[in-house]
Amino acid sequence: MEERSLVYLAAVLHKIGSFYRLAADGKNVSDETKAWVAMVCPDLTDIAEYLHWTAQFLLENKEGLLGGLSSDEVDKLLTTILQDSNTIDQNIAALLRLAQSFASAGNEAIPVGKGDSLKSIFATIKAESLKSQKGFDLLPLCFERQLLREQGERKGNCGQLWTGFNKAIKRLGQLKNSTIDSLLSLMETYTYCIPSGFSDMNDVSLYEYSKSTASIALGLYDFLAAEENEGKSINSLDDSEEPLLIIGGDLSGIQSFIYDVISKSAAKNLKGRSFYLQLLVDTIVAEISEALSLRKSSVIYSSGGGFYLITANTKFVVQEMKKLRASISARLLEEFGTNLFLASDWTGVSIDLVKNANLSSAWESVMAGVSKRKAQRYSSIICTQSGYQQFFEPSGIGGEAARDVITNEEFAPGEQQIKFEAFGADLAIKKGTNAYIELGRKLRNKLNGLVTYKSSSAVSSGSIRPIASSISYDVETAVGSAVKSLNGEYLAVNEPDYSQLQSQHEPIGFALYGGTDVPRDKKSQVKELEQLAGPESGFRRIAVLRMDVDNLGKLFKSGFDAGQQTFARFSSLSRQLDYFFKGYLDKMWYANADFREWTTILYSGGDDLFLLGKWDVVFKFAQQIRNQFKQWVCNSPAISLSGGTVLVGPKYPISRAAEQSGVAEKLAKGHVCKGQEKNAFTILDYPFNWELEFPMVLELKDQLVHMIGSSKKVNRSLLGKISILYEMKLQQEREGLNPSWSWMMVYDFAKVISDARSREVKEFMNGLQRDIYANSWKGESIKKFTDYHFLDLLRVAARWAELELR
């Protein structure tokens, strides 16, 4: 094993003994382990207890670790982990110590109790008051069950975790293509819930700490190995030196690309486009990682079209990134035109910032650089003669030129036109559109696994190969599979505890994907939008929903106090958001029969989602997503979710509907309620604060449905009267007229009350009349809860009730 890999593996595994010690429950390491440590490192007399347990883990897995390390390699690994300066290079020992110190923010190592579980990272984010202090179950990572519980309610124990981990390690050791990153995936599954074991870091898992240590160690190693740093040592670096580099990237145009389709067969295309884009981002990250020889730990975050990596700050890395930026931009432009653009930039990170856990300035710098690149997209291309012609000279034919029937894009002269059988022989689609449809057809069954190939020679005829990369993919679904061989790396999708997975291939890791399945009709065919609109007898409308986390960039820049801003915390925040939007949301969809039958998740990852389906089911799904998200972030007032939805007919262009839902989402993000910004949901054209306003509208709607519905205690005409009163009020206030609407309200409501036969109706109508006239809610001024008038809320509730009662 080369020295670089040895350093990386030592950084990954050095604290695994902390996990083993917890599982041992008070037992001591074996005499054989003590003898082995004494033999390999005879001059070391003072070794932390957890390191003895790390040694025992290595001893027990000598034969099978990573497919078989030699005895000499395991001995060398142990001396590296123990930082025995008598047998390893002094610089390597110092490098590992520094990486461990940086990852722990210099906090003191403390023993973790066997019942201690990881605190949610959201409990650390700045907040004036946080009532909940939830922690994770001590069970393998799995999204089919609740993960976070209050203290005293948590399930599982470290013994169960270790048994599963140890069994999985031995199984992994039998696979010829297992890697150190495979080991890291197992550590995520089994140590995501175990505290790192440092003071003031009970919100950072053992997995995130180990991952962070490994990424820093790798960056420092590559920095010192660079030609321009020859002769430097770890101890010679001063605090102003910038040995590390943060690389940031953001793929613009994702949402518009996904829904940029116009035909009634959009559903055949949308799913494939969504999945393709997630693979595209994975491909970009994989290309960068391969070019820079990075590992899984180097990826701080990669989801939702964005990514952040940590690497060495060397001339080679900067030069390679400039080449990659130009190459990827050119290939994106060639394949997608100006629809998709990758903005990327990087910034150096000083020892001082990492040592003092004060990374917000570096994070802010790279985000600003990415934003600047986004604003100056294609500037380097436009400045060339060919680029100027490409962007500013007339192109296309126009008029009667043939167009892609799904995307409406014009065919270039001589471009291949593929017949689309759903429309007949005289209509056609582009090669790219056909690829998305074919991918969507593959995904008509549940996505189970994904195989990644690192060279084009391994590609099968059905493989997906974004932007002419050497990296390609095959998918495995519940029925059949495109996977022909296993020359690549097989990842189980949304199955973190893949050690027990029954599959035609042995997985070496897992991947998360939001929306692994789709609703189907009775013939098991994917439902088209016409079918998702609902039964023929009811009110048939499609609701398009977009939601995302509020102020996420601000959370990364200033969500943690100085001294808490570590790579591990940033990675934890990103990962726990991904757990929700990719893993947990997918299982939420599966758990509800209405969601499975009437909605489809087109995109979910990072911090946002895009889904559509039967209007009333989407409304319910949106509420459940928000409620579950609120619980997921421990009810933190510092982090919220806003969204917007629009209703359209089943034949309405989905591209236009998606744009309108984006407008509705922006309306929610611009909403202010009693000084509280965002944290809102736009429904039926009105934004409502989730906490204060939306519950009132929902309660009023339910009351109206109860009174007018099957009981027919009140005539449905009341809903029309409410709308007329609202319009009158608006007009009279706008024109400065006397409020005759209020007199009409008294008259209309009095008639309903006089005709009512039940006390319940009389009380309900009297209450409505009182609240409209006094602008109140349950006896209090409504101004305490909202800046809306009560009639504004009632009118939206009436519209909602009317749709539900059709």
N, C-alpha and C positions, 0 to 999 in steps of 0.2 A: 504494500500500500504506500503510495507516494506521501511525502510529508504533508502536503496541503490537505489531502483527504484525511490524514491522521489527525491533524489539528482540528479540522471540522468535526470529525466523529467524536473526538475527545470533548469538544465544546457542547455537542448535543447530549452526550451521555454522562457528563461529569456529575450531575446531581440526580441521576436516576436512583441512586441509593437512598435518597430521601424518601422516595415512593416505596421502595422495598422495605425500609425500616418501619414505616407506618404499617405496612401489611404484616410484618413479622410480629407485631403486637407484643413488644417487650422481650422477644427472644434475642439471643446473641448470634453474631456471625459464626460460621463454623471454624473449627481449628484448621481445617484445610485452607480456608481463605486467609486466615492469619499467617499461616506458613507460606503461602504463595506470595503475599505482600512482603513478608520479611525476606523472601528469597530474591524477588525482583527489585525491591527497593530497600536494601539492608540498612542504609544510612538514615532512613526516615523513621523517626521515633514518635512524632506527634502528628497523628492523622485524625481528622474529624470523623465522627462515628458514621456519618452518612457515606463517606468515601470507602469505608470498609464494606458497607453494603453494596456500593457500586462495584467494588472488586468481586464481591460474591456473585453479583449478577453476571459479570464477565466470565467468571470461572464456570458458572453453570451453563453458559451459552457459548463456550469456547468452540464447540464443534459446529454449531449451526448459525452463528452470528453472521448476518448478511451473506448467506450462502456458503459460508466457510472461510474464516480467516485462519491463517497458519498460527501455530503456537507462538512463534516469535512475534507475529503481528499483534496478537493479543497481549503479550508481555509488553511490547512497545506502547500499545494503547494505554495500558495501566500506568506505566511510568509517565506518560504524557498527561493523563488525567490527574495523577498525583503531583505533577509538576516537579518531579525529582530532578533537580538541577545537576545531579551527579551523572545522570544517564541520558538526559536530553539537552538540547541547546538552550542556553540561558535565555536567549531572546524569545524562544517559543514559550518557555515557562512564564516570562514576564508578560508576553502578549496575552496568554490565556488568563492570567490574573487580572490584567487590565480589562479584558472583555467581560469577565465575570463582575468586576466592580462597576463597569458602565451599565451592564444589564440590570444590576441590583440597585442602581443609583447610589452606590456606596452605603446602602443600609446594612445594618448588622444582621448576620444570619441567626435565626431563632428556630428552635424545634417546633414542628407542626404536630398538633395533637391528632390522634387517630380519628376523632370525630369532627375535626375542623374541615370546613368546605370553603370553596372559593366564594368571596363576596362579588356581587355584580360590579362590573366596571362603571355602570351608570350611577352607582352610589357614590362614586368619587368625583364625578363631574360637578362643577360649581353649582350649588343650589342653596337658597336661603334655608330651606327646611326639607328634609327628606324623611318621611315617616317610615318607609319600608327599608329593611336591611336584608333583603333576600339573598340566599346562597344557593349554590348548585347541589343537586343530589350527587352522592358518591356512587354513580353508576356510569357505565359507558355512554358516550355521546349518542343520543338517539332522539329524533324529532317526533316520534310517535307518542311520546309521553311528556308530561310537564317536566321542565328542567329546573326551574327556580322555585324554591319554597321558603317559607318563613322559618326562622330558627326553631328547632324542636320538631319540625314536620318533615325534615329531610330524610331521604331513603338511601339505602345502600351503605357500603363500608369499603375501606381500603383493601381488605382481604379479598373481597369479591373482585375488585378492580384488578388487583395484582394477578389473581388466578387467570382472568381473561387475557390480560396483557402478556403474561408469560406463555400461555398457550399460543397466542397469536404470533409471538416472537419466534417460537419454535416452528410454527407453520411457515412463517415468512422465510426462515432460514433454509427451507427446502426448495425455494424458488430460485431458479438460476438468474432471473432478471431483477431480483430485489436490490434496492439501493439504500444509501443512507437516508434519502428522502422518504423511502418506504417506511423506514424505522420512525422517522419524524411524524408520518401520518398516523402510525400506531400510537405514538406518544400523544398526539392530539386527541385521539379517541378515548384514551384511558387516563390522561393527566390534565385535561382541560378544566377539571373540577377541583384539582388539588392546589392549595396555595403554594406559592414559590418558596416560602420559608425564610422570608426576610421581614424585618420590622417595617411597618408602614407600607407593606406591599401585599396585603391580604386580598387585593382585587386583581393581582397578576398571577396567573396560573403557572404551575411548574412547566407546562408546555410552552407558554409564551416567554417565560424567562429563559428556558433552554434554547428556544428558537432565536431569541434576541442575542444571547451569548454567542451562538454559532455564527450569526450574520455579522456581528461586530468582529469576531475573531477572524473570519474569512476576509473581511474588508481590511483589517489591520495587516494580515499576512500578505495580501496582494499589494498593499501600499509599500511595505518594506521590501518586497521582492521586485518592485519596479526598478527599471534601469536608472531612472533619475534619482532614486533614493538609496543607491548603493552606499553602504557604509553607515547608514542610519540604524539606530536601534530603538526599541520601544522606550527605553529609559532616557534617550537623548531628545525625545520630542517634547517641545514646550507646549503650554496650554493653548497658544494661538495657532498651532499647526492644525491643518485641516486634512486629516488622513482619510476621512470618509466622505462619501458623496450620496446625496439623496436624489434619485431620478424620479420625476413625476410625469405622468402622461394622462391625457383625457381625449377620448374619441368623441368628437362632436357629430351630431346628426343622427344619433342612435334611434331616438323615438320617431322622428319623421321618416327615417328609412324603413323602420318596421311597418308603419302603417301607410306608406306611400303606394297604395293600391286602389284601384277604382272599380273593379268589377264585382259582380255578385258572388264570384267564386273566391273572394278574398281569403276565406278561412283556409283554403288549400295552400295559400301562399304565406300567410302571416306567421304561422308557427315555425315554418322553415326559416323565414327571415330572422325571427327572434333568436332561434337557436344558433343560426349561422353567425350572428353578431357576437354572441357570447364566445363562440369558438374563435372569432376574429381577434377579440381582445386577448384571449388565451394565447393565440398564435404570436401576437406582437410581444407579449411578455416572454414567451418561450424563445423567440428569436433573440431578444435582448439578453436573456439569461444564457443562451447557448454562446452568443458572441463574446460575452464577458466572463464565461465559465462560472456563473452564479448557481446557487442551490436554492432549494425551496425556501429555506429560512431567509434568504435575501429579499423575498417578496413581503413587504410590510402589509400590502393591501393590493388586491386586484379584483375588482367587481364593479358592476354598474357602468362600465365604459371607462373607468379610471384605474390607475395603478400607481404605486409608489414602491421603489426598490432602494435598497441600501447596498453600496458597493465601495470599492476603493477609489480614492480621488487621485487618479494617475493620468498621465498624458495619453496612455493607451486607451483607457476607458472613455475619456472625453473625445478622442479622435474617432473611436468606434461608434459612439453615440451620435456624433455628427453625421457619419456615413449612414447609420441605421435610420436616423430621422429623415434624411433625404431620400433614402431608398424606399422606406415605408410610405412616405408621402407620395412619391411618384407612383408606386403600385396602387395605392388607394385611389389616386386621381385617375389612373388608367382604367381601373375596374369599376369605380363608382362615380366618376366625374367629381363634381363638387358636393355630392350628397354627404360624404363622410370625410372627416379630416382629423388627423392625429396631431394634437398640440403637445409637445414634450419639452422639458427643460430640466436643469439640474443645478444643484447648489452644494458647495462644500460645507462640511460640518466640522467645527473645531473641537479639539479635545475638551476645552473649557465648557462648551455647551453640553456635551454628552456627560462629562463628569458631574456637572451640577444639575443634570436632568432639567435643562432649560431649553428645550428644542423648539419652542414655538416660533422663534425668529427664523430659524432655518426652514421650518415647515411653511411659514408665511412667505418666505423668499421664493421657494420652489413653486408654490401655488401662484404667486404673482408672475413668475416667469412663464408658467403654463398659460395663464390668462393673456399675457402679452403676446405669446406665440399664436394663441387663438385669434386675437384681434388682428394679427399681421399674417394671416394664413396665405400661403402661396407667394409671399413677397419675394423669396429667392427664385421662384420659377418665373414670375411675371417679369422680372428684371432682364431675363434673357429674351432674345428675338423670337425664338420658337414659342416661348411661354407667353409673350405678348400676343402673338397671333392666335394661340390656343384660347386665350381668355377674352380677347377683344375683337378679333376678326369674326365676321358672320359665319355661322355654321348651321348645319342642318338644311333640310329641303323645305319643310313647311307644307302648307296646303294639303294636297292629297297624299303626302308621304305616308307609308305604312307605319303603324305604331303598335307597340306591345299592348295587347288587349287588356292586360292586367295593370301595368304600371303607366300606360299612356306615353312611354318613352318612344321617341322616333328611332326607326332602324337606320343605321348608317348605310351608305351605298356598299353593296356586297356583303353586308352582315347576315349571318345565318338566321333564318326565320323558322322557328319550330312550331309545328302544328299543335294547336291546343284542342284536343278532341271534344272537350265540353262545349265548344262553341261552333264546331264544324270546320271544314277544310279551308275555308276562305279567311280564317282568322289565325293569328300567330302570336307567339311570345318569344322573348329574347332567351339566349342561352342561360344567362344568370337567373332570370325568372323561373325557367324550367328547373334549374338546380335547386332553387328554394322550394319549389313544389315537390320535387322528388324527395328532398330532405323532410318536408312536412309529411309526406306519405310514409316515410320510414318511421316517423314519430307518431303515427296514428295509434301505435301501441305504446304502453308505458316504457319510458327510457330507463334502462337498468344499468347500462355500463357504457364506458367510453374508452376506446383504445387510441393512444397517441403514438404516431410514428415520427421518428426524428429524421428520416431520409426519404426522399421521393421514391427510391427504389422499392420500398416496402409497400407502396400504395396499391390497393386493390382497385378494381374498376368503379366500385361504388363509394370510394373514399371522398372525404371532404377536404379540400386543400385551399384555404383562404389566401388571397393575394399572392398567388404563385410562390408560396413559401415552400421550403423543404419539409415543413411540418404538416402532417395531415392526420385525419381522424376517421375512425369507423364507429358506428353506434351499435349497441346491443339492446334489443327491445324484448318485451315480454313474449312476443310471438315471432319466431324467426330472428335472424340476425344478419347484419352486413359484415360481421367480423369473419374473415376468412382464415386468418392465422394470428399468431400472437408474437409477431416480431417487434411489437411495440409494448407500451406500458398500459396495462388494463386497470382502469379505475372504476370502482363501484359508485354509481350515482345516488346521492342522498342516503347512502347506507354507511355511516361512519363506523359502525361495529361490523365490519365486513369479514371478520374472522369466522363467522358462522354462515356466511352467505353461500347458498347453493347456486352455482353458476357454471356455465360451460368452460369458463376460464378462471384462473386464480387471480384475484385482484391484488395489486401491490399498493393500493391507496384508495382514496375516495375523492369525489368531486361533488360540488353542490350546484344544483340547477333549479331555478324557480319555474315551476310549471312542467312537471315531467309527464303529465297525461292530459287528455282532452275529453270533452263530453262526446258521447256517441249515441246514435239512434238505435232502434231495435235490431237493425241489421249489422250493428257494430261498426258502422261507417261514421267518420268524423262529421259532426253536425255543422251545417253551413249556418251563416248568420240568419237566414230565413227561419231556420228551425230554432235557433237560440232565442228568437223574439218571443217565443211562447206558443201555447195552443191557439188554434184558429178562433176559438170561442171568446178569448179574453182580450184585454187591451195589449196589443202586440207592439212592443217597443224594445229596442236595444239600448242599454245604458253602457256608455264608455267611461271608464274610471281611470284617473291618473292620481297618484299620491306619492309624496316623498317627504323625507325628514326635513324639518325646518332648521336652517342655519347650521348645516353640518360643517361647512368650512370654518365657521366661527368656533364650533366646538373643538375642532382640531387645533385652531390657532390659540384659543384662550379658554378652553374648557377645563384644563387642568392647571393647578397652581404651579408656580416655579418650584422646582424640586420634585415634581411629579411627572414632568414631561419627558418620558422615556420612550424609546422605540417600542418596548414591550406594551406600554399602555396604549399607544397609538394603534398598534397591531391588534390589541384586545378589543378596542372600540370598534374597529373595522370588522373584525371577525364576528363579534357578537351581533352586529347589525346584519351581516351576511347570514348568520345562523337563523335570524328571524325571517328575512326576506326571501331566502332561498330554501332553507330547510323547513323551518317551522310553518311558514305560510303554505308550503306545498302540502304538508300533512294536515293543516287546517282545512284545505280544500277537499282532501280525501275523506276527512271525517264527517263531512256534511253532505247528505244525499242531494239536497237542492243545489249546492255549489257544484257538485260533480256533474249534475245533469244539465244545468242551465248557465254555467259560466266557464270561461276559459282564461287562464293566466297566460297572456302573451309575453309578458316580460316581468321579471321580478329579481332584483339583485342589487347589492350595494346599499342604497338607501331609498330606492323608488320602485314603483310597480305600474304596470299598465295592463288592465284586464277589461273584459266586456262580457255581456250576457243579458239574460232576461232582466228587465229594468228593476223589478221589485227585489229580485234575488241579489242583484248587484248592490242595491241600497243596504240590504241586510249584511252582505259580505263586507262592505265598506265599514259599517259600524263594528262588526266583529274584529276586523283587522285593527281598527283604531283601539278598541278596548283591550285586545290582546297585546298590542304594541305598548300601550300604557303600562300594563302589568310587566311586560318584558323589560322596560326601562325603569322599573321599580317606582313608578309614579313620580319620577323626577320632573320638577317644573322646568328644568333647564333644557329638556329635549321633548319635542312634540312632532306631530305628523299632520300635514295638511293635504287636502285633496279636493278634486272637483269632478263632477260627473255631468254628462248631458244625455238627453234622451233623443233617439232618432229612429226613423222607420227602418225596417230590415233591409230595404233596398237603397238606403242613403249611403253615399260614398264614405267608406270607413276613414279615408284620409282626411276628409273634411270634419267628420265627427271627432277624430282624434285631436285635430287642431282646436276644435271648440272645447274639448275637455281640458286641453292645455290652458285655454283662456280661463275656464272655470277654476282650474287649479291656481292660476296666478291671482284670480280674484280672492280666493281663500287666503293666499299668502300675503295679500295686501290688506286683509281685514284687521280691524282694530276693535276690540271689545273691552271697555272699561280699562283702557290702558294696556291691555294684553294683546300683543301682536301675533299674527299667524295662528297656529293651533286651531284651524278652522276647516270646515267642509262646505263646499258649494253644492247645493241641491236645488233644483228647479230655479236656477238663476240667482239664488241668494246665498251669500256666504254666512255661515253661522259658527260661532265659537263652540268648540266641542264640549266645553265644560258648562258654560252658562246658557247659551242660546239654543243649541240643537236639542237638548233634553226637553225644553219647553215646546218646541215645534213637534217633536215626536209624541209627547204626551197629548197635545191638542189633537193631532192627527188620529191617535188611537181612540180618543174620546169621541170624535166625530164619526169614525168608522163604527164604533160600538152603538152610537145612538141611531145612525142611519142604516146600518147594515141589515143583517138578517132579522133583527128585532123590529126594525121599521118603526121605531118609536118617534122618529122625527123624519119629516119629508126631505127628500134629497135636494129639494129646491133651496134649502138653507145654504148649501155650498155656493150656489149661484148668487144668492143675496150677499154673502160675505165678500165675494169678488166684486160685485157692483159697488158695495159700500167702500171698498178699498180704492177703486178707481175714482169714485166721487171725491173721496178725501184728498187724493193726490191732486186732482184737477182744481179743487177749491182752494187748497193751500198754495198751489202754483199761481193761481189768478187772484189771490187775496180776497176770495168771496166768503160770505158767511157759511159756517159749517153745517149746512142743511143735511149733510150725510148723517150727522149724529141724531137728528130728529127722525130721519127715515129709519135708522137703526132701531130706535125705541119703538116705532110703529110696527116694523116687520117682526121684531122679536116678541113684542107683546101679543101679536096674533098667534105665533107659534106656542107661546106659553099658555094662552087661553085655550088652544086646541088640544094641548097635551093632557093625557089621561093619567100619567104617572108623576109621582113626586120627584123621581129621579130626573126626568126631563125638565120639569119646572126649575129645579135647583141648578141644573146645568145651564139652561138658557139665562136664568137670572145672573149666574156667575159670569157668563160671557158678556152680557150687557154691562154689568158693573165694571169688568176689567177693561172693556173697550172705552167706556165713558171716562173712567178714572185713570186709564193707562196704567193698570196695576197687574200684579200676578200673585194670586193666593194671599191677598190682603196687604201686600207691600207694593210700594212704587216700583214699576218695572225698570225705572232708571237705575235701580240698584244692581240690575243684572245685565242690561243691554241699552244701547242707544236707539234700538228700533222701537217703534210704537207697537203696542200690543196687537193692533189690527194688522200690522205687517206680518207678524208671526202667524196670526190666525189665518191670513190669506194663503200663505205657503202651506200651512197645515191642511186647509180646505182643498187646495189643488192636489196635494198628495192623497188625501182621502178620496177625492173624486176619481183619481186614476186607479186606486186600489179597489174601488167599488164598481168599476166598469165591468 
